[in-house]
Amino acid sequence: MPLYLIEHLEPRVYPWCKLEYAHVSSVVGKQNILFTNTKSSALKKFGKTEAKSVKKLLLDNACVLDPEAKETLTPAIAKKYDTFIFGGILGDYPPRKRTQEEVKLSRPRYNLGKEQMSTDTAVIVTHNIINGTPLDKMQFQDGIEIEIKKGESIQLPYRYLLSNGKPLLPKGLVELLKKRKRF
Ligand SMILES: C[S@@+](CC[C@H](N)C(=O)[O-])C[C@H]1O[C@@H](n2cnc3c(N)ncnc32)[C@H](O)[C@@H]1O
């Protein structure tokens, strides 16, 4: 089974991060996830954790998923790797290119298209590619709007995977957005 390695790069494990990590864990399985660069015990229920940064770990057959990479991940390319590395970064707009800057590794890098996805979306899309579905056979929506109260909504300017025609979001995200204005 492939390992999905998420290098946590936010200063804290924010509630939004937890929802994304719980989402990933429910789709790819807790036993297939490693969170690096974190001492948070709260993440143990979603996967294994490691205090060291991925930069300090020796990993065979590992690649980085980065929107700035030149080559796109395909099912054939994915077969060459055992470990897929992601930035545990909340989306920002315009993108700050933190994956490129902060997951500085001399490892092969691949994109999942040029649009910025949330970390959970990127992991689930990679999981689908590993399981044989190429990117162009998946459906996406660029940007979603969530109504938080009557007449007020939040725009999330990221690419989301569609499942049965609806954006696939972490369970509890809409409720979190409705409860809080700042994250
Ligand atoms: C919200 S994105 C962070 C992008 C961030 N704004 C940046 O500047 O790199 C979180 C992670 O999801 C993965 N990701 C998101 N969109 C991607 C894409 N289009 N191609 C490859 N990886 C992507 C990357 O591993 C990235 O570190």
PDBQT file of the ligand as one rigid body, heavy atoms in Angstrom, charges set to zero:
ROOT
HETATM    1  C1  LIG A 201      -3.577  24.021  -0.178  1.00  0.00    +0.000 C 
HETATM    2  S1  LIG A 201      -2.259  23.269  -1.035  1.00  0.00    +0.000 S 
HETATM    3  C2  LIG A 201      -1.028  24.425  -0.688  1.00  0.00    +0.000 C 
HETATM    4  C3  LIG A 201      -0.621  25.132  -1.869  1.00  0.00    +0.000 C 
HETATM    5  C4  LIG A 201       0.130  26.339  -1.324  1.00  0.00    +0.000 C 
HETATM    6  N1  LIG A 201      -0.668  27.521  -1.448  1.00  0.00    +0.000 N 
HETATM    7  C5  LIG A 201       1.445  26.487  -1.931  1.00  0.00    +0.000 C 
HETATM    8  O1  LIG A 201       1.757  27.618  -1.977  1.00  0.00    +0.000 OA
HETATM    9  O2  LIG A 201       2.158  25.538  -2.255  1.00  0.00    +0.000 OA
HETATM   10  C6  LIG A 201      -1.767  21.963   0.072  1.00  0.00    +0.000 C 
HETATM   11  C7  LIG A 201      -1.004  20.821  -0.570  1.00  0.00    +0.000 C 
HETATM   12  O3  LIG A 201      -1.831  20.116  -1.482  1.00  0.00    +0.000 OA
HETATM   13  C8  LIG A 201      -1.062  19.638  -2.590  1.00  0.00    +0.000 C 
HETATM   14  N2  LIG A 201      -1.621  20.229  -3.810  1.00  0.00    +0.000 N 
HETATM   15  C9  LIG A 201      -2.644  21.118  -3.892  1.00  0.00    +0.000 A 
HETATM   16  N3  LIG A 201      -2.922  21.407  -5.167  1.00  0.00    +0.000 NA
HETATM   17  C10 LIG A 201      -2.063  20.689  -5.927  1.00  0.00    +0.000 A 
HETATM   18  C11 LIG A 201      -1.853  20.557  -7.335  1.00  0.00    +0.000 A 
HETATM   19  N4  LIG A 201      -2.579  21.234  -8.208  1.00  0.00    +0.000 N 
HETATM   20  N5  LIG A 201      -0.859  19.746  -7.750  1.00  0.00    +0.000 NA
HETATM   21  C12 LIG A 201      -0.106  19.052  -6.852  1.00  0.00    +0.000 A 
HETATM   22  N6  LIG A 201      -0.254  19.128  -5.518  1.00  0.00    +0.000 NA
HETATM   23  C13 LIG A 201      -1.231  19.931  -5.060  1.00  0.00    +0.000 A 
HETATM   24  C14 LIG A 201       0.386  20.045  -2.336  1.00  0.00    +0.000 C 
HETATM   25  O4  LIG A 201       1.084  18.962  -1.754  1.00  0.00    +0.000 OA
HETATM   26  C15 LIG A 201       0.212  21.213  -1.365  1.00  0.00    +0.000 C 
HETATM   27  O5  LIG A 201       1.345  21.365  -0.537  1.00  0.00    +0.000 OA
ENDROOT
TORSDOF 0
